[in-house]
Structures are given as C-alpha cells and as structure tokens.
Amino acid sequence: LYGAMRAIEIAYQNTQLVVGMD
C-alpha cells in the first residue's frame, strides 16, 4: 500500500513538472 501511495506522489510531482515546463 505504501508503495502505491509513493507511486501516486511521484506521478503527481511528474505532472507538476510537465505543467511547469509547458
């Protein structure tokens, strides 16, 4: 379960990076 939460957190951060670069 913790691994899934971590994956979601990483995906969220990656989304912010993509939005910031655009």
CHARMM internal coordinates of N, CA and C (Angstrom, degrees):
IC EDIT
DIST 1 N 1 CA 1.4721
DIST 1 CA 1 C 1.5310
ANGL 1 N 1 CA 1 C 109.07
DIST 1 C 2 N 1.3278
ANGL 1 CA 1 C 2 N 116.30
DIHE 1 N 1 CA 1 C 2 N -43.63
DIST 2 N 2 CA 1.4666
ANGL 1 C 2 N 2 CA 118.63
DIHE 1 CA 1 C 2 N 2 CA -179.95
DIST 2 CA 2 C 1.5243
ANGL 2 N 2 CA 2 C 110.37
DIHE 1 C 2 N 2 CA 2 C -61.05
DIST 2 C 3 N 1.3358
ANGL 2 CA 2 C 3 N 115.90
DIHE 2 N 2 CA 2 C 3 N -39.60
DIST 3 N 3 CA 1.4657
ANGL 2 C 3 N 3 CA 119.73
DIHE 2 CA 2 C 3 N 3 CA 179.65
DIST 3 CA 3 C 1.5198
ANGL 3 N 3 CA 3 C 110.61
DIHE 2 C 3 N 3 CA 3 C -60.34
DIST 3 C 4 N 1.3136
ANGL 3 CA 3 C 4 N 117.26
DIHE 3 N 3 CA 3 C 4 N -39.57
DIST 4 N 4 CA 1.4662
ANGL 3 C 4 N 4 CA 120.83
DIHE 3 CA 3 C 4 N 4 CA -179.60
DIST 4 CA 4 C 1.5274
ANGL 4 N 4 CA 4 C 109.83
DIHE 3 C 4 N 4 CA 4 C -65.72
DIST 4 C 5 N 1.3211
ANGL 4 CA 4 C 5 N 116.53
DIHE 4 N 4 CA 4 C 5 N -42.70
DIST 5 N 5 CA 1.4651
ANGL 4 C 5 N 5 CA 120.15
DIHE 4 CA 4 C 5 N 5 CA 179.44
DIST 5 CA 5 C 1.5245
ANGL 5 N 5 CA 5 C 109.70
DIHE 4 C 5 N 5 CA 5 C -62.56
DIST 5 C 6 N 1.3317
ANGL 5 CA 5 C 6 N 116.04
DIHE 5 N 5 CA 5 C 6 N -40.19
DIST 6 N 6 CA 1.4687
ANGL 5 C 6 N 6 CA 120.36
DIHE 5 CA 5 C 6 N 6 CA 179.77
DIST 6 CA 6 C 1.5230
ANGL 6 N 6 CA 6 C 109.71
DIHE 5 C 6 N 6 CA 6 C -63.53
DIST 6 C 7 N 1.3352
ANGL 6 CA 6 C 7 N 116.28
DIHE 6 N 6 CA 6 C 7 N -42.40
DIST 7 N 7 CA 1.4635
ANGL 6 C 7 N 7 CA 120.48
DIHE 6 CA 6 C 7 N 7 CA -179.42
DIST 7 CA 7 C 1.5300
ANGL 7 N 7 CA 7 C 110.15
DIHE 6 C 7 N 7 CA 7 C -62.31
DIST 7 C 8 N 1.3287
ANGL 7 CA 7 C 8 N 116.33
DIHE 7 N 7 CA 7 C 8 N -40.00
DIST 8 N 8 CA 1.4682
ANGL 7 C 8 N 8 CA 120.13
DIHE 7 CA 7 C 8 N 8 CA 179.17
DIST 8 CA 8 C 1.5237
ANGL 8 N 8 CA 8 C 109.58
DIHE 7 C 8 N 8 CA 8 C -64.85
DIST 8 C 9 N 1.3303
ANGL 8 CA 8 C 9 N 116.46
DIHE 8 N 8 CA 8 C 9 N -41.79
DIST 9 N 9 CA 1.4672
ANGL 8 C 9 N 9 CA 120.25
DIHE 8 CA 8 C 9 N 9 CA -179.77
DIST 9 CA 9 C 1.5236
ANGL 9 N 9 CA 9 C 110.18
DIHE 8 C 9 N 9 CA 9 C -62.02
DIST 9 C 10 N 1.3360
ANGL 9 CA 9 C 10 N 116.17
DIHE 9 N 9 CA 9 C 10 N -44.07
DIST 10 N 10 CA 1.4683
ANGL 9 C 10 N 10 CA 120.54
DIHE 9 CA 9 C 10 N 10 CA 179.75
DIST 10 CA 10 C 1.5302
ANGL 10 N 10 CA 10 C 109.76
DIHE 9 C 10 N 10 CA 10 C -63.39
DIST 10 C 11 N 1.3210
ANGL 10 CA 10 C 11 N 116.68
DIHE 10 N 10 CA 10 C 11 N -43.73
DIST 11 N 11 CA 1.4681
ANGL 10 C 11 N 11 CA 120.31
DIHE 10 CA 10 C 11 N 11 CA -179.81
DIST 11 CA 11 C 1.5259
ANGL 11 N 11 CA 11 C 109.91
DIHE 10 C 11 N 11 CA 11 C -62.00
DIST 11 C 12 N 1.3311
ANGL 11 CA 11 C 12 N 117.33
DIHE 11 N 11 CA 11 C 12 N -39.33
DIST 12 N 12 CA 1.4606
ANGL 11 C 12 N 12 CA 121.13
DIHE 11 CA 11 C 12 N 12 CA 179.58
DIST 12 CA 12 C 1.5242
ANGL 12 N 12 CA 12 C 110.17
DIHE 11 C 12 N 12 CA 12 C -64.02
DIST 12 C 13 N 1.3349
ANGL 12 CA 12 C 13 N 116.22
DIHE 12 N 12 CA 12 C 13 N -43.98
DIST 13 N 13 CA 1.4647
ANGL 12 C 13 N 13 CA 120.07
DIHE 12 CA 12 C 13 N 13 CA 179.52
DIST 13 CA 13 C 1.5267
ANGL 13 N 13 CA 13 C 110.04
DIHE 12 C 13 N 13 CA 13 C -63.67
DIST 13 C 14 N 1.3393
ANGL 13 CA 13 C 14 N 117.14
DIHE 13 N 13 CA 13 C 14 N -40.38
DIST 14 N 14 CA 1.4611
ANGL 13 C 14 N 14 CA 120.86
DIHE 13 CA 13 C 14 N 14 CA 179.48
DIST 14 CA 14 C 1.5247
ANGL 14 N 14 CA 14 C 109.68
DIHE 13 C 14 N 14 CA 14 C -62.97
DIST 14 C 15 N 1.3295
ANGL 14 CA 14 C 15 N 116.70
DIHE 14 N 14 CA 14 C 15 N -37.73
DIST 15 N 15 CA 1.4652
ANGL 14 C 15 N 15 CA 120.33
DIHE 14 CA 14 C 15 N 15 CA 179.40
DIST 15 CA 15 C 1.5196
ANGL 15 N 15 CA 15 C 109.59
DIHE 14 C 15 N 15 CA 15 C -64.27
DIST 15 C 16 N 1.3335
ANGL 15 CA 15 C 16 N 117.07
DIHE 15 N 15 CA 15 C 16 N -41.40
DIST 16 N 16 CA 1.4650
ANGL 15 C 16 N 16 CA 120.39
DIHE 15 CA 15 C 16 N 16 CA 179.18
DIST 16 CA 16 C 1.5275
ANGL 16 N 16 CA 16 C 110.11
DIHE 15 C 16 N 16 CA 16 C -62.52
DIST 16 C 17 N 1.3402
ANGL 16 CA 16 C 17 N 116.87
DIHE 16 N 16 CA 16 C 17 N -39.62
DIST 17 N 17 CA 1.4648
ANGL 16 C 17 N 17 CA 120.44
DIHE 16 CA 16 C 17 N 17 CA 180.00
DIST 17 CA 17 C 1.5224
ANGL 17 N 17 CA 17 C 109.77
DIHE 16 C 17 N 17 CA 17 C -62.82
DIST 17 C 18 N 1.3350
ANGL 17 CA 17 C 18 N 116.66
DIHE 17 N 17 CA 17 C 18 N -44.33
DIST 18 N 18 CA 1.4634
ANGL 17 C 18 N 18 CA 120.87
DIHE 17 CA 17 C 18 N 18 CA -178.81
DIST 18 CA 18 C 1.5251
ANGL 18 N 18 CA 18 C 109.64
DIHE 17 C 18 N 18 CA 18 C -63.18
DIST 18 C 19 N 1.3232
ANGL 18 CA 18 C 19 N 116.99
DIHE 18 N 18 CA 18 C 19 N -44.51
DIST 19 N 19 CA 1.4672
ANGL 18 C 19 N 19 CA 120.83
DIHE 18 CA 18 C 19 N 19 CA -179.06
DIST 19 CA 19 C 1.5249
ANGL 19 N 19 CA 19 C 109.63
DIHE 18 C 19 N 19 CA 19 C -65.02
DIST 19 C 20 N 1.3320
ANGL 19 CA 19 C 20 N 116.41
DIHE 19 N 19 CA 19 C 20 N -38.84
DIST 20 N 20 CA 1.4622
ANGL 19 C 20 N 20 CA 120.21
DIHE 19 CA 19 C 20 N 20 CA -179.20
DIST 20 CA 20 C 1.5261
ANGL 20 N 20 CA 20 C 111.62
DIHE 19 C 20 N 20 CA 20 C -66.60
DIST 20 C 21 N 1.3269
ANGL 20 CA 20 C 21 N 116.61
DIHE 20 N 20 CA 20 C 21 N -35.23
DIST 21 N 21 CA 1.4626
ANGL 20 C 21 N 21 CA 120.61
DIHE 20 CA 20 C 21 N 21 CA -178.72
DIST 21 CA 21 C 1.5192
ANGL 21 N 21 CA 21 C 111.13
DIHE 20 C 21 N 21 CA 21 C -74.60
DIST 21 C 22 N 1.3100
ANGL 21 CA 21 C 22 N 117.58
DIHE 21 N 21 CA 21 C 22 N -30.10
DIST 22 N 22 CA 1.4502
ANGL 21 C 22 N 22 CA 120.89
DIHE 21 CA 21 C 22 N 22 CA -175.91
DIST 22 CA 22 C 1.5396
ANGL 22 N 22 CA 22 C 110.36
DIHE 21 C 22 N 22 CA 22 C -68.62
END
COOR INIT
IC SEED 1 N 1 CA 1 C
IC BUILD
